[in-house]
Amino acid sequence: MNGSELQILAQDFWADKDGIRLWVNRKYLAGTSGQRPVLFLVHGSSYSAKTMFDLQIEGRNDYSMMDHFVRLGYEVWTMDHEGYGHSDRSAGYSDIHSGVVDLKLAMDLVIRETGQQQASFFGQSSGALRAARFANFYPEHVSRLIVDAFVWTGKDAPTLIKRAKLLPQLLASNVRKVDAAFYQSVFTRDHAGASEPGISDIVTRAELQYGDTVPNGTYLDMVSNLPVVDPDKVICPVLMVRAEHDGIASEEDLLAFYAKLPHPDKSILKIAGLAHAALLGVNRHRLYHAVHSFLTMPERIDINFTQSA
């Protein structure tokens, strides 16, 4: 884009986690550093932040959620969790709680660079679990929470029922192999027509440059350690989004979690035309719209007043 008023800038940072380097990325419009509300994006189990949130595809428009929300007036941050993407690989499993530690280190960078103590957090799939658990432990840093493809207890979730059969293999190693067939399955397991043909090939090329394994920790948590989030301790406004086609959680499970959320500003939304990999689907703009609408809801007017006779 031409013109400094529309120029999107990117900065890379490194957080140190006891000797493990974690990649943190920031995008914002030139001339607005620290002046716009912060939106922090949290990736899921099988591909890294750049692929999930900032995919640049020649000849295709607007596959970068980061760029989309920068243009809408946000400063957008994300990170690669331990064992993913640019971040260091280790002998650790990179489970959900490990992701909370990662997010705290990244949030320290957000505070240092922007002066803002809070951010809105968006998490997808196991990233939704990371973000929601972060809100449990560090509520002072979370102004709003959006979770997409979230799961609470895992009850009656078709994908997790199938995944549980792999538990012995998951326990045997801290990583699992990924390849073109695996990434193809991500885009076909719920509804094959929900993404453009060829997207899985683009994702495969993007991810295999980092290596052919990803950590097992979030898979293990989702099949054997749920629940990992306490809804009673998520005290900020919450938007829960579920794709029309998604076997990661039952609607009953999501509604039970929603009912326990204490903040009166809470929404649960099912969006037609989306599958589990919603951010890379043909109807991703419907999800963008829902997120932006939630983040821009006007502040409430206090109605606790005494009416005169």
SULKA-V323572 format. One record per pair of residues at least 4 apart in sequence whose C-alpha atoms are under 6 Angstrom apart, sorted by the first residue. I is the first residue (numbers start at 1). GAP is how many residues later the second one is. Records with the same first field share a line. If there is no record, write none. Layout:
# SULKA-V323572
I=GAP  GAP
This chain:
# SULKA-V323572
1=6
4=26
7=22  23
8=20  21
9=18  19  20
10=16  17
11=14  15
12=12  13
13=11
14=8  9  10
15=6  7
16=4  5
20=68
21=66  67
22=65
23=56  57  63  64
24=54  55
25=52  53  54
26=50  51
27=49
28=42  47
34=80
36=38  39
37=37  38
38=36  37  38  81
39=37  80  81  82
40=36  37  38  81
41=37  81  82
42=81  85
43=6  81  84
44=80  81  82  83
45=81
48=32  36  37
49=4  30  31
50=4
51=4
53=11  12  13
54=10  12
55=8  9
66=10
69=5
70=4  5
80=4  5  7
82=5  12
83=5  6
85=125
93=81  122  123  124
94=4  123
95=122  123
96=34  122
99=31
100=30  34
103=4
110=4
111=4  5  6
117=24
118=23  24  25
119=23  24
120=22  23  24  25
121=24
122=24  25
123=4  5  8  24
124=4  24  25
125=24  25
128=4  19  22
129=4
133=96
134=4
135=4  99
136=97  98
144=92  93
145=93
146=92  93  94
147=93
148=93  94
149=93
151=98
152=75
153=73  74
157=90  91  92  93
158=89
159=88  89
160=4
164=59
174=41  42
175=38  39  40  41
176=37  38
177=35  36
178=4  34  35
180=24
183=17
184=16
185=4
188=4
190=55  56
194=80  81  87
195=86  87
200=4
204=4
208=4
220=4
221=4
222=4
231=29  30
232=29
235=28
236=27
237=26  28  29
238=28
239=27  28  29
240=28
241=27  28  29
242=28
243=27  28  31  32
244=27  28  30
245=30
246=29  30
274=4
278=6
279=5
